[in-house]
Amino acid sequence: MSGTFTNLLYHVIFSTKDRVPVLEPALRPELYAYMGGIIRGEKGSLITAGGVFDHVHLLAKFPPALSVSEMLRHIKANSSAWVNDARRVTGQFAWQAGYGAFSVSESAVGSVAVYIEGQVEHHRVRTFQEEFIVFLERHGVAYDERYIWH
């Protein structure tokens, strides 16, 4: 085969440092648009984004030339710099060091997008920590809860 053909879809979840609730509703659309620009700059595409005060969910297509960790490093570093440079939150803003990244099949894109876009409603009944543990368990990811939140 002479070409490279990929469809690398990811549902990515990450939180603010110490899960500080600073992502106000007015900031989120601008933040998501900025993250979309970062992803496009790396030859990927943001399908949708959502979140609440202390974390974000991204459904995105990443290019094969970058690892997931490299892409997340770009997204988190550049978006936190953007938040801080424009003083969009009070105090120093940062993302938590880790993240969750889960592969998504093309057939599941619609349902994952609906889930991400419904984050505000979803988090009226479930905390971020509860939600994240469910994701880890559903995807068979081993974890030790003593270290997951630090």
CNS distance restraints for C-alpha pairs under 8 A (distance, minus, plus):
assign (resid   6 and name CA) (resid  63 and name CA) 7.95 0.50 0.50
assign (resid   6 and name CA) (resid  64 and name CA) 7.02 0.50 0.50
assign (resid   7 and name CA) (resid  61 and name CA) 6.93 0.50 0.50
assign (resid   7 and name CA) (resid 106 and name CA) 7.97 0.50 0.50
assign (resid   8 and name CA) (resid  61 and name CA) 5.43 0.50 0.50
assign (resid   8 and name CA) (resid  62 and name CA) 5.66 0.50 0.50
assign (resid   8 and name CA) (resid  63 and name CA) 7.00 0.50 0.50
assign (resid   8 and name CA) (resid  64 and name CA) 7.29 0.50 0.50
assign (resid   8 and name CA) (resid 103 and name CA) 7.52 0.50 0.50
assign (resid   8 and name CA) (resid 104 and name CA) 7.95 0.50 0.50
assign (resid   9 and name CA) (resid  59 and name CA) 7.14 0.50 0.50
assign (resid   9 and name CA) (resid  60 and name CA) 5.69 0.50 0.50
assign (resid   9 and name CA) (resid  61 and name CA) 4.50 0.50 0.50
assign (resid   9 and name CA) (resid  62 and name CA) 6.53 0.50 0.50
assign (resid   9 and name CA) (resid 103 and name CA) 5.88 0.50 0.50
assign (resid   9 and name CA) (resid 104 and name CA) 5.29 0.50 0.50
assign (resid   9 and name CA) (resid 105 and name CA) 6.88 0.50 0.50
assign (resid   9 and name CA) (resid 106 and name CA) 7.50 0.50 0.50
assign (resid  10 and name CA) (resid  58 and name CA) 7.72 0.50 0.50
assign (resid  10 and name CA) (resid  59 and name CA) 5.69 0.50 0.50
assign (resid  10 and name CA) (resid  60 and name CA) 5.48 0.50 0.50
assign (resid  10 and name CA) (resid  61 and name CA) 6.35 0.50 0.50
assign (resid  10 and name CA) (resid  62 and name CA) 7.49 0.50 0.50
assign (resid  10 and name CA) (resid 101 and name CA) 6.25 0.50 0.50
assign (resid  10 and name CA) (resid 102 and name CA) 5.47 0.50 0.50
assign (resid  10 and name CA) (resid 103 and name CA) 4.63 0.50 0.50
assign (resid  10 and name CA) (resid 104 and name CA) 5.46 0.50 0.50
assign (resid  11 and name CA) (resid  57 and name CA) 6.83 0.50 0.50
assign (resid  11 and name CA) (resid  58 and name CA) 5.64 0.50 0.50
assign (resid  11 and name CA) (resid  59 and name CA) 4.60 0.50 0.50
assign (resid  11 and name CA) (resid  60 and name CA) 6.70 0.50 0.50
assign (resid  11 and name CA) (resid 101 and name CA) 5.72 0.50 0.50
assign (resid  11 and name CA) (resid 102 and name CA) 5.16 0.50 0.50
assign (resid  11 and name CA) (resid 103 and name CA) 6.35 0.50 0.50
assign (resid  11 and name CA) (resid 104 and name CA) 6.57 0.50 0.50
assign (resid  11 and name CA) (resid 112 and name CA) 7.74 0.50 0.50
assign (resid  12 and name CA) (resid  57 and name CA) 5.56 0.50 0.50
assign (resid  12 and name CA) (resid  58 and name CA) 5.08 0.50 0.50
assign (resid  12 and name CA) (resid  59 and name CA) 6.46 0.50 0.50
assign (resid  12 and name CA) (resid  60 and name CA) 7.90 0.50 0.50
assign (resid  12 and name CA) (resid  99 and name CA) 7.09 0.50 0.50
assign (resid  12 and name CA) (resid 100 and name CA) 5.60 0.50 0.50
assign (resid  12 and name CA) (resid 101 and name CA) 4.41 0.50 0.50
assign (resid  12 and name CA) (resid 102 and name CA) 6.39 0.50 0.50
assign (resid  13 and name CA) (resid  55 and name CA) 7.19 0.50 0.50
assign (resid  13 and name CA) (resid  56 and name CA) 5.76 0.50 0.50
assign (resid  13 and name CA) (resid  57 and name CA) 4.58 0.50 0.50
assign (resid  13 and name CA) (resid  58 and name CA) 6.55 0.50 0.50
assign (resid  13 and name CA) (resid  99 and name CA) 5.75 0.50 0.50
assign (resid  13 and name CA) (resid 100 and name CA) 5.07 0.50 0.50
assign (resid  13 and name CA) (resid 101 and name CA) 6.47 0.50 0.50
assign (resid  14 and name CA) (resid  55 and name CA) 5.64 0.50 0.50
assign (resid  14 and name CA) (resid  56 and name CA) 5.74 0.50 0.50
assign (resid  14 and name CA) (resid  57 and name CA) 6.90 0.50 0.50
assign (resid  14 and name CA) (resid  95 and name CA) 7.45 0.50 0.50
assign (resid  14 and name CA) (resid  96 and name CA) 6.95 0.50 0.50
assign (resid  14 and name CA) (resid  98 and name CA) 6.87 0.50 0.50
assign (resid  14 and name CA) (resid  99 and name CA) 4.63 0.50 0.50
assign (resid  14 and name CA) (resid 100 and name CA) 6.44 0.50 0.50
assign (resid  15 and name CA) (resid  19 and name CA) 5.74 0.50 0.50
assign (resid  15 and name CA) (resid  54 and name CA) 5.63 0.50 0.50
assign (resid  15 and name CA) (resid  55 and name CA) 3.90 0.50 0.50
assign (resid  15 and name CA) (resid  56 and name CA) 6.30 0.50 0.50
assign (resid  15 and name CA) (resid  95 and name CA) 5.97 0.50 0.50
assign (resid  15 and name CA) (resid  96 and name CA) 5.55 0.50 0.50
assign (resid  15 and name CA) (resid  99 and name CA) 7.51 0.50 0.50
assign (resid  16 and name CA) (resid  20 and name CA) 5.86 0.50 0.50
assign (resid  16 and name CA) (resid  21 and name CA) 7.47 0.50 0.50
assign (resid  16 and name CA) (resid  22 and name CA) 7.89 0.50 0.50
assign (resid  16 and name CA) (resid  54 and name CA) 5.40 0.50 0.50
assign (resid  16 and name CA) (resid  55 and name CA) 5.79 0.50 0.50
assign (resid  16 and name CA) (resid  93 and name CA) 7.86 0.50 0.50
assign (resid  16 and name CA) (resid  94 and name CA) 6.11 0.50 0.50
assign (resid  16 and name CA) (resid  95 and name CA) 4.23 0.50 0.50
assign (resid  16 and name CA) (resid  96 and name CA) 5.20 0.50 0.50
assign (resid  17 and name CA) (resid  93 and name CA) 7.72 0.50 0.50
assign (resid  17 and name CA) (resid  94 and name CA) 5.43 0.50 0.50
assign (resid  17 and name CA) (resid  95 and name CA) 4.61 0.50 0.50
assign (resid  17 and name CA) (resid  96 and name CA) 3.99 0.50 0.50
assign (resid  17 and name CA) (resid  97 and name CA) 7.45 0.50 0.50
assign (resid  18 and name CA) (resid  96 and name CA) 6.53 0.50 0.50
assign (resid  18 and name CA) (resid 149 and name CA) 7.86 0.50 0.50
assign (resid  18 and name CA) (resid 150 and name CA) 7.56 0.50 0.50
assign (resid  19 and name CA) (resid  54 and name CA) 5.02 0.50 0.50
assign (resid  19 and name CA) (resid  55 and name CA) 7.12 0.50 0.50
assign (resid  19 and name CA) (resid  96 and name CA) 7.48 0.50 0.50
assign (resid  20 and name CA) (resid  53 and name CA) 7.70 0.50 0.50
assign (resid  20 and name CA) (resid  54 and name CA) 5.70 0.50 0.50
assign (resid  21 and name CA) (resid  53 and name CA) 4.44 0.50 0.50
assign (resid  21 and name CA) (resid  54 and name CA) 4.43 0.50 0.50
assign (resid  22 and name CA) (resid  53 and name CA) 5.49 0.50 0.50
assign (resid  22 and name CA) (resid  54 and name CA) 6.42 0.50 0.50
assign (resid  22 and name CA) (resid  89 and name CA) 6.65 0.50 0.50
assign (resid  23 and name CA) (resid  27 and name CA) 6.29 0.50 0.50
assign (resid  23 and name CA) (resid  28 and name CA) 6.37 0.50 0.50
assign (resid  23 and name CA) (resid  52 and name CA) 6.63 0.50 0.50
assign (resid  23 and name CA) (resid  53 and name CA) 4.32 0.50 0.50
assign (resid  23 and name CA) (resid  54 and name CA) 6.18 0.50 0.50
assign (resid  23 and name CA) (resid  55 and name CA) 7.71 0.50 0.50
assign (resid  23 and name CA) (resid  89 and name CA) 7.93 0.50 0.50
assign (resid  24 and name CA) (resid  28 and name CA) 6.51 0.50 0.50
assign (resid  24 and name CA) (resid  52 and name CA) 7.71 0.50 0.50
assign (resid  24 and name CA) (resid  53 and name CA) 5.87 0.50 0.50
assign (resid  25 and name CA) (resid  29 and name CA) 7.72 0.50 0.50
assign (resid  25 and name CA) (resid  52 and name CA) 7.63 0.50 0.50
assign (resid  25 and name CA) (resid  53 and name CA) 7.64 0.50 0.50
assign (resid  26 and name CA) (resid  30 and name CA) 7.89 0.50 0.50
assign (resid  27 and name CA) (resid  31 and name CA) 6.10 0.50 0.50
assign (resid  27 and name CA) (resid  88 and name CA) 7.40 0.50 0.50
assign (resid  28 and name CA) (resid  32 and name CA) 6.00 0.50 0.50
assign (resid  28 and name CA) (resid  50 and name CA) 7.88 0.50 0.50
assign (resid  28 and name CA) (resid  51 and name CA) 7.84 0.50 0.50
assign (resid  29 and name CA) (resid  33 and name CA) 6.12 0.50 0.50
assign (resid  30 and name CA) (resid  34 and name CA) 6.10 0.50 0.50
assign (resid  31 and name CA) (resid  35 and name CA) 6.16 0.50 0.50
assign (resid  31 and name CA) (resid  79 and name CA) 7.25 0.50 0.50
assign (resid  31 and name CA) (resid  83 and name CA) 7.98 0.50 0.50
assign (resid  32 and name CA) (resid  36 and name CA) 6.08 0.50 0.50
assign (resid  32 and name CA) (resid  49 and name CA) 6.10 0.50 0.50
assign (resid  32 and name CA) (resid  50 and name CA) 7.70 0.50 0.50
assign (resid  33 and name CA) (resid  37 and name CA) 6.33 0.50 0.50
assign (resid  34 and name CA) (resid  38 and name CA) 6.43 0.50 0.50
assign (resid  34 and name CA) (resid  79 and name CA) 6.93 0.50 0.50
assign (resid  35 and name CA) (resid  39 and name CA) 6.26 0.50 0.50
assign (resid  35 and name CA) (resid  46 and name CA) 7.95 0.50 0.50
assign (resid  35 and name CA) (resid  75 and name CA) 6.09 0.50 0.50
assign (resid  35 and name CA) (resid  79 and name CA) 6.38 0.50 0.50
assign (resid  36 and name CA) (resid  40 and name CA) 6.11 0.50 0.50
assign (resid  36 and name CA) (resid  45 and name CA) 6.69 0.50 0.50
assign (resid  36 and name CA) (resid  46 and name CA) 5.15 0.50 0.50
assign (resid  37 and name CA) (resid  41 and name CA) 6.00 0.50 0.50
assign (resid  38 and name CA) (resid  42 and name CA) 6.57 0.50 0.50
assign (resid  38 and name CA) (resid  74 and name CA) 7.27 0.50 0.50
assign (resid  38 and name CA) (resid  75 and name CA) 6.10 0.50 0.50
assign (resid  38 and name CA) (resid  78 and name CA) 7.54 0.50 0.50
assign (resid  39 and name CA) (resid  43 and name CA) 6.57 0.50 0.50
assign (resid  39 and name CA) (resid  44 and name CA) 5.11 0.50 0.50
assign (resid  39 and name CA) (resid  45 and name CA) 5.72 0.50 0.50
assign (resid  39 and name CA) (resid  46 and name CA) 6.56 0.50 0.50
assign (resid  39 and name CA) (resid  62 and name CA) 7.53 0.50 0.50
assign (resid  39 and name CA) (resid  71 and name CA) 7.58 0.50 0.50
assign (resid  39 and name CA) (resid  75 and name CA) 7.06 0.50 0.50
assign (resid  40 and name CA) (resid  44 and name CA) 4.86 0.50 0.50
assign (resid  40 and name CA) (resid  45 and name CA) 5.26 0.50 0.50
assign (resid  40 and name CA) (resid  46 and name CA) 7.46 0.50 0.50
assign (resid  42 and name CA) (resid  63 and name CA) 7.33 0.50 0.50
assign (resid  42 and name CA) (resid  71 and name CA) 7.79 0.50 0.50
assign (resid  43 and name CA) (resid  62 and name CA) 7.31 0.50 0.50
assign (resid  43 and name CA) (resid  63 and name CA) 5.93 0.50 0.50
assign (resid  44 and name CA) (resid  60 and name CA) 7.31 0.50 0.50
assign (resid  44 and name CA) (resid  61 and name CA) 5.39 0.50 0.50
assign (resid  44 and name CA) (resid  62 and name CA) 4.57 0.50 0.50
assign (resid  44 and name CA) (resid  63 and name CA) 5.27 0.50 0.50
assign (resid  45 and name CA) (resid  60 and name CA) 5.66 0.50 0.50
assign (resid  45 and name CA) (resid  61 and name CA) 5.15 0.50 0.50
assign (resid  45 and name CA) (resid  62 and name CA) 6.72 0.50 0.50
assign (resid  46 and name CA) (resid  58 and name CA) 7.19 0.50 0.50
assign (resid  46 and name CA) (resid  59 and name CA) 6.24 0.50 0.50
assign (resid  46 and name CA) (resid  60 and name CA) 4.35 0.50 0.50
assign (resid  46 and name CA) (resid  61 and name CA) 6.38 0.50 0.50
assign (resid  47 and name CA) (resid  58 and name CA) 7.68 0.50 0.50
assign (resid  47 and name CA) (resid  59 and name CA) 5.41 0.50 0.50
assign (resid  47 and name CA) (resid  60 and name CA) 5.17 0.50 0.50
assign (resid  47 and name CA) (resid  61 and name CA) 7.27 0.50 0.50
assign (resid  47 and name CA) (resid 113 and name CA) 7.77 0.50 0.50
assign (resid  48 and name CA) (resid  58 and name CA) 6.08 0.50 0.50
assign (resid  48 and name CA) (resid  59 and name CA) 5.33 0.50 0.50
assign (resid  48 and name CA) (resid  60 and name CA) 7.05 0.50 0.50
assign (resid  48 and name CA) (resid 113 and name CA) 6.30 0.50 0.50
assign (resid  48 and name CA) (resid 116 and name CA) 7.42 0.50 0.50
assign (resid  48 and name CA) (resid 117 and name CA) 7.42 0.50 0.50
assign (resid  49 and name CA) (resid  56 and name CA) 7.17 0.50 0.50
assign (resid  49 and name CA) (resid  57 and name CA) 5.59 0.50 0.50
assign (resid  49 and name CA) (resid  58 and name CA) 4.51 0.50 0.50
assign (resid  49 and name CA) (resid  59 and name CA) 6.24 0.50 0.50
assign (resid  49 and name CA) (resid 113 and name CA) 7.98 0.50 0.50
assign (resid  49 and name CA) (resid 116 and name CA) 6.36 0.50 0.50
assign (resid  49 and name CA) (resid 117 and name CA) 6.72 0.50 0.50
assign (resid  50 and name CA) (resid  56 and name CA) 5.74 0.50 0.50
assign (resid  50 and name CA) (resid  57 and name CA) 5.25 0.50 0.50
assign (resid  50 and name CA) (resid  58 and name CA) 6.67 0.50 0.50
assign (resid  50 and name CA) (resid 116 and name CA) 5.19 0.50 0.50
assign (resid  50 and name CA) (resid 117 and name CA) 5.22 0.50 0.50
assign (resid  50 and name CA) (resid 118 and name CA) 7.45 0.50 0.50
assign (resid  50 and name CA) (resid 119 and name CA) 6.16 0.50 0.50
assign (resid  51 and name CA) (resid  55 and name CA) 5.63 0.50 0.50
assign (resid  51 and name CA) (resid  56 and name CA) 4.22 0.50 0.50
assign (resid  51 and name CA) (resid  57 and name CA) 5.70 0.50 0.50
assign (resid  51 and name CA) (resid 116 and name CA) 7.13 0.50 0.50
assign (resid  51 and name CA) (resid 117 and name CA) 7.72 0.50 0.50
assign (resid  51 and name CA) (resid 119 and name CA) 5.36 0.50 0.50
assign (resid  51 and name CA) (resid 120 and name CA) 6.74 0.50 0.50
assign (resid  52 and name CA) (resid  56 and name CA) 6.66 0.50 0.50
assign (resid  52 and name CA) (resid 119 and name CA) 6.56 0.50 0.50
assign (resid  52 and name CA) (resid 120 and name CA) 5.92 0.50 0.50
assign (resid  52 and name CA) (resid 123 and name CA) 7.70 0.50 0.50
assign (resid  54 and name CA) (resid 128 and name CA) 7.98 0.50 0.50
assign (resid  55 and name CA) (resid 128 and name CA) 7.57 0.50 0.50
assign (resid  57 and name CA) (resid 116 and name CA) 6.17 0.50 0.50
assign (resid  58 and name CA) (resid 116 and name CA) 7.44 0.50 0.50
assign (resid  59 and name CA) (resid 112 and name CA) 7.58 0.50 0.50
assign (resid  59 and name CA) (resid 113 and name CA) 6.87 0.50 0.50
assign (resid  59 and name CA) (resid 116 and name CA) 7.78 0.50 0.50
assign (resid  62 and name CA) (resid  66 and name CA) 7.47 0.50 0.50
assign (resid  62 and name CA) (resid  68 and name CA) 7.59 0.50 0.50
assign (resid  62 and name CA) (resid  71 and name CA) 7.64 0.50 0.50
assign (resid  66 and name CA) (resid  70 and name CA) 6.02 0.50 0.50
assign (resid  66 and name CA) (resid  71 and name CA) 6.31 0.50 0.50
assign (resid  67 and name CA) (resid  71 and name CA) 6.29 0.50 0.50
assign (resid  68 and name CA) (resid  72 and name CA) 6.12 0.50 0.50
assign (resid  68 and name CA) (resid 101 and name CA) 7.76 0.50 0.50
assign (resid  69 and name CA) (resid  73 and name CA) 6.05 0.50 0.50
assign (resid  70 and name CA) (resid  74 and name CA) 6.34 0.50 0.50
assign (resid  71 and name CA) (resid  75 and name CA) 6.22 0.50 0.50
assign (resid  72 and name CA) (resid  76 and name CA) 5.89 0.50 0.50
assign (resid  73 and name CA) (resid  77 and name CA) 5.86 0.50 0.50
assign (resid  74 and name CA) (resid  78 and name CA) 5.88 0.50 0.50
assign (resid  75 and name CA) (resid  79 and name CA) 5.88 0.50 0.50
assign (resid  76 and name CA) (resid  80 and name CA) 5.94 0.50 0.50
assign (resid  76 and name CA) (resid  95 and name CA) 6.59 0.50 0.50
assign (resid  77 and name CA) (resid  81 and name CA) 6.21 0.50 0.50
assign (resid  78 and name CA) (resid  82 and name CA) 6.18 0.50 0.50
assign (resid  79 and name CA) (resid  83 and name CA) 6.21 0.50 0.50
assign (resid  80 and name CA) (resid  84 and name CA) 6.15 0.50 0.50
assign (resid  80 and name CA) (resid  93 and name CA) 6.30 0.50 0.50
assign (resid  80 and name CA) (resid  94 and name CA) 5.72 0.50 0.50
assign (resid  80 and name CA) (resid  95 and name CA) 6.96 0.50 0.50
assign (resid  81 and name CA) (resid  85 and name CA) 5.80 0.50 0.50
assign (resid  82 and name CA) (resid  86 and name CA) 6.18 0.50 0.50
assign (resid  83 and name CA) (resid  87 and name CA) 5.96 0.50 0.50
assign (resid  83 and name CA) (resid  88 and name CA) 5.17 0.50 0.50
assign (resid  83 and name CA) (resid  89 and name CA) 6.88 0.50 0.50
assign (resid  83 and name CA) (resid  93 and name CA) 6.88 0.50 0.50
assign (resid  84 and name CA) (resid  88 and name CA) 6.44 0.50 0.50
assign (resid  84 and name CA) (resid  89 and name CA) 7.23 0.50 0.50
assign (resid  84 and name CA) (resid  92 and name CA) 6.47 0.50 0.50
assign (resid  84 and name CA) (resid  93 and name CA) 6.06 0.50 0.50
assign (resid  87 and name CA) (resid  91 and name CA) 8.00 0.50 0.50
assign (resid  89 and name CA) (resid  93 and name CA) 6.94 0.50 0.50
assign (resid 102 and name CA) (resid 139 and name CA) 7.53 0.50 0.50
assign (resid 104 and name CA) (resid 108 and name CA) 6.36 0.50 0.50
assign (resid 104 and name CA) (resid 109 and name CA) 6.76 0.50 0.50
assign (resid 105 and name CA) (resid 109 and name CA) 6.68 0.50 0.50
assign (resid 108 and name CA) (resid 112 and name CA) 6.11 0.50 0.50
assign (resid 109 and name CA) (resid 113 and name CA) 5.97 0.50 0.50
assign (resid 110 and name CA) (resid 114 and name CA) 6.28 0.50 0.50
assign (resid 111 and name CA) (resid 115 and name CA) 6.22 0.50 0.50
assign (resid 112 and name CA) (resid 116 and name CA) 6.19 0.50 0.50
assign (resid 113 and name CA) (resid 117 and name CA) 6.05 0.50 0.50
assign (resid 114 and name CA) (resid 118 and name CA) 6.14 0.50 0.50
assign (resid 115 and name CA) (resid 119 and name CA) 6.70 0.50 0.50
assign (resid 118 and name CA) (resid 122 and name CA) 6.02 0.50 0.50
assign (resid 119 and name CA) (resid 123 and name CA) 6.00 0.50 0.50
assign (resid 120 and name CA) (resid 124 and name CA) 6.80 0.50 0.50
assign (resid 121 and name CA) (resid 125 and name CA) 7.89 0.50 0.50
assign (resid 122 and name CA) (resid 126 and name CA) 6.59 0.50 0.50
assign (resid 123 and name CA) (resid 127 and name CA) 5.93 0.50 0.50
assign (resid 123 and name CA) (resid 128 and name CA) 7.35 0.50 0.50
assign (resid 126 and name CA) (resid 130 and name CA) 6.21 0.50 0.50
assign (resid 126 and name CA) (resid 131 and name CA) 6.47 0.50 0.50
assign (resid 127 and name CA) (resid 131 and name CA) 6.18 0.50 0.50
assign (resid 128 and name CA) (resid 132 and name CA) 6.02 0.50 0.50
assign (resid 129 and name CA) (resid 133 and name CA) 6.25 0.50 0.50
assign (resid 130 and name CA) (resid 134 and name CA) 6.39 0.50 0.50
assign (resid 131 and name CA) (resid 135 and name CA) 6.45 0.50 0.50
assign (resid 132 and name CA) (resid 136 and name CA) 6.31 0.50 0.50
assign (resid 133 and name CA) (resid 137 and name CA) 6.17 0.50 0.50
assign (resid 134 and name CA) (resid 138 and name CA) 5.91 0.50 0.50
assign (resid 135 and name CA) (resid 139 and name CA) 6.11 0.50 0.50
assign (resid 136 and name CA) (resid 140 and name CA) 6.09 0.50 0.50
assign (resid 136 and name CA) (resid 141 and name CA) 4.93 0.50 0.50
assign (resid 136 and name CA) (resid 142 and name CA) 7.21 0.50 0.50
assign (resid 136 and name CA) (resid 143 and name CA) 7.69 0.50 0.50
assign (resid 137 and name CA) (resid 141 and name CA) 6.02 0.50 0.50
assign (resid 137 and name CA) (resid 142 and name CA) 7.65 0.50 0.50
assign (resid 143 and name CA) (resid 148 and name CA) 7.09 0.50 0.50
assign (resid 144 and name CA) (resid 148 and name CA) 6.38 0.50 0.50
assign (resid 145 and name CA) (resid 149 and name CA) 7.38 0.50 0.50
